[in-house]
Amino acid sequence: MAAVLVLTSAVTGCAGFEQETPLSVLAAAEQDMAALDSVRLRTEEYDEGVKETRDLLVTSDGECAGTVTTDGASLEVIRTGGRTWVRPDEGSWPQIFDGPPMSNLADTWVQLDTSALLDRLCDLDDPYLEFVGNPRDLDLENVGTEQLAGVEVVRIRGESDDGVMVSVAVDVDDPHHVLEMELTGADRGHAELYDFDGTVRIKPPDPAHVVHVDDLSATHR
């Protein structure tokens, strides 16, 4: 996590990790998440009522693979080796290319030169920054431990000045990974993180099924 926030509070003292202050818990989580090479994540977020979901494998190098949906429209994404490909369905095509779908490209990957959307989606830091932001801007509380999918976690809750509530579940055991995040309010959301530093196999699509974005023209319709 290259851009991860670093808190000056450290996990110190004789108390168990689950009894540390909220800032100390989140500082430890940020430190251990920053050391990751890869993570899988599933997120559901709302932006002005529009639902976006992610089901992605993301690496610290900015590579990723998986599926993103926005308002029900699906987009498959691959980024590896400095190159980016997307395969939109009919619903997401207009969102990406500002035009109607090209009927004979339904199963084709489109190679992009740049994509601000993929820069965000393939950023391992992004979910934490979207859900938590700067923890020092929140009124935080350590609410204790619970079991989450068989793992003991310490739950940190925080409230922003405008009343938005955030909840973060951090693994009690070392390394202290963030396993779940929740956000309430109009722009509510939920995130699950798992398979930390698992096997990464991101392969580019078959060149026979790829067209470069510059080659999209009326001849491909």
N, C-alpha and C positions, 0 to 999 in steps of 0.2 A: 504494500500500500504506500505508494510514493508520496501521496498528498495527505496522508492521515494526520489528523490533529494530534498533537502531543501535549499531554497535561503534565504539569510540573509535580502534581501530587504523586507519590509513590506508594506502593503497597509495603507498609512497614509495620512493626510492632509484633506482639506475641499472639494477637487474636487470629482465629482462623480466617481464611479468605472471605468466607460468607459473612463475617462480621465487620469487614472493612467499610469505610465510608463509601458512599456512592461514587465520588470522584476517583477514589483509589481503585475501586472495582473496574470502572470504565477505563481508567488509565492502563491497568493491566491488560484489559481486553484489547485496547487499541495497540498496545505493544505487541501482543501475541498475534493479532490479526495482521499486523504489518509484516510479520515474518513469514506469512503464508506465500506459497507459490501458486496455489489454485484453490478454488472453492466452487461448489455448486450452490445455486440459490434459486429459490422460488419466491416471487414477490407478487403482491397484489396492491396496487396503489390507485388512488383517485385524484384527478386533477380537474377541478371545476366540474365534477360530476362524471368525467370521462374515465373509464376503468382501463388501466394498463396492467398487464401481467407479464412476468418474465419467468422463463424456465431455462436457465443458462449455466454452462460451465464457463468460468471466467478465471483468467490467470493474471498474475502480477505484471506480466509483460504486455497486458492489454489485448491478449488473444481471447476469443470466446466462440461459443457455438451453442445453438439452441433456438428457442422460439419466443417471440414477443407478440403479444396481442394488444391492440389498442381499439377500444370501443367495439370489440368483437371481430376485428380484422386481424388476420394472422400474418406474421413475417418471420420466415426462417433466416437465420443469420450465421455466417461463418467469417471469422477474422483470424488469419494466421499468416506467418511469414511476411508481414507487412502489407498484406492484401486483404480486401474485404469483398464479400459476396452476400447478396440478399436474394431471397426467393419469396416475393409477396403473393398473397392470394388476391382474388379480385377486389376484396374490400380494402386491402392495404395499398394496392398499386397506386390509386390516386393520391394517397397520403405521401408516398415516396417520390413519385415521378410527375405529379401534377397533371395527370392525363388519364384517359380511360385505359382499362387493361388491354394488352395486346393478346388476342385470343390464341395465337399459336406459340406463345411463350409461357404457357401455364406451368410447365415443368422445368423451366429454364432458370438458371442462376444468373443474376446480373452483377457484373463486377463493377465496383465503385472506386473512384480515385480518392474521394474524401467523403466523410459522413459524420456530421456533428452528433447525430442520433447514436451511431455506433460508438463514437468516442465516449459517450456517456454510458451506454449499456454495457460496454466492455471494460469499464473502469471498476476494478475490484473495490475501490473506496466508495463508490457512488451510493449503494444502499445505506450504509451507515451515515453518510453525510446527509442523505435525503431524510432519513428517519430521526436522527439524533442531532445533527449539526454540531454546534459547540456546546458540550455539556454544561459549561459554566454559565450559559444563558438560561438554564433550566433550574427550577426549584426541585431538587432531587431527594429521593427517599429510598433507602434500602429496606425492602419489605420482607426480606428473608428468603429461605430456600424452598424449593419445590422440585418435583420430578417432572422432567420433560422428555418424553420418549425414552424413559429408562435412565436418563442422565440427571444427576443432581445439579441444579442451577441456582444461582442467586438472582433474584428479580430486582431490578432497579426501575423505579418509576420517576418520571419527571413531568413538570408542567411549565409551559412557556407563559410569557406575560399575557398572551392573548387567549389563554385557556386551553391550548392544545395539549393533550396528554400523550406521553411516549412511554413505552415499556420495553425494557431490554433484558433478555435472559442470557446470563453469562455462565459458562461451565465453571463449577467450583474447582474442579481438578485442573492442574497445569497440563497443557497450555489452556489459558482462559479464553476460549473462543466465544464469540457471540453466536448463539444458536437460534435466537428468535427476536424479532422486533415488531412492535405494534404501535400504531398511531391512530388517534381518534380525531374526530372533527370532520369537516366537509372534505378535506383532503386526507381521508383516512387511509390506512394501509396495513399490510401484514407481510413479514418476510421470514423465510426459513433458510438457514445456511447449514450446509452439511458436506460430507465427503471432503474434509479439509486435507489438502495435499494428496488427493487421490490420484489415480492413474489419469493422465491427460493424453488423449489421442484426438487431436483436431486436424483433420485432413481437408485440403481444398477440394472443391467439387470436381467431377469429371470434366475436363476441358470441352468434351463433346457437347456438354449441356450448359455451356457458359456463353454469354454475350456481354461485351463491354458496354457500359452505359452510353459511351459516345456513338456506338453503332446502332442504338435504338432509333428507328426511323419508320416511315410509312411502309418501307419494304418488309418490315417484320410483322406487320399487322395481319 
